Amino acid sequence: MKTRLNANWIVGFVDGEGCFMASLIKNKTSKYGYQIQTEFIVSQHKRDVHILYALKSYFKCGQVSLNKKGGNV
């Protein structure tokens, strides 16, 4: 199944099913000794994995992985 997404739908979907996260990580090789790592996380039941692959395709980056604790991806 090929799912096509648009920006407005993604905004609404992520508002309910996703989050953005930023972490500060020590890194001796960076100029100030730290780096910022950002993540965009969306979780869905494995039956809806096609939506996650559609998001990955839309943004042209990312990975889809199984959450072993709850059957979500």
N, C-alpha and C positions, 0 to 999 in steps of 0.2 A: 504494500500500500504506500503510495507516494503522497505525503502530506505537505501542502504548501502553506507557508505562514506569512502573515504580514505584521508590520511593526506594531500596529494598534492591538492586535490579538495577543502578541507576545507580552506587551505591557500589562494587560489585564490578567493574563495567565500567570505570569511571574509574580504579580502582586499577591496572588493567592497560594502559589505553589513553589516559590523560589526565594532566594535571598542573595545578597552580595556580602562578601566578607573580605576584610583586609587584615593581614597579620604583619607584625614587625618582627623580623628574624635577624639574629646576629649573623654577620658575614664579614670576616676579616679582610676579604679582598675588595670590598666596596669602599668607596671614598670616605664615608662617615661611619663605617663599621656595622651598618645595618642595611637591610633591604626590605622593601615592602612587597608582600605577596598578596595579590588579589585573586578572589575566586567568585564565580557566579555559579550558584548551586540550585538545581531543580530536581525534585524527587517525584517519582511516579510509580504506580504499581507496574509490575513487569508486563501486564497485558497492554499497557499504553506506551511501551518502549519506542514505538514509532514516532511519538511526539518528541521524545528526547533526541532521536536521530535527526528529525526535522529541524530542531533547534541547532544542533551541531552543524548541519548543512547550511542553515541560514547565516550563522556567525562565522562559518568556515574555520572553526577551531573547536577544541574541547575533546572530551572523552565521555563515554557512557560506560558505567560499571554497575555491577550488582551489589546491593546492600544485603549482605548475607543474614542480617538480623531480622529483617522484616519482609523479604521478598520484593522490596522496591529496587528500582534502578535509578 
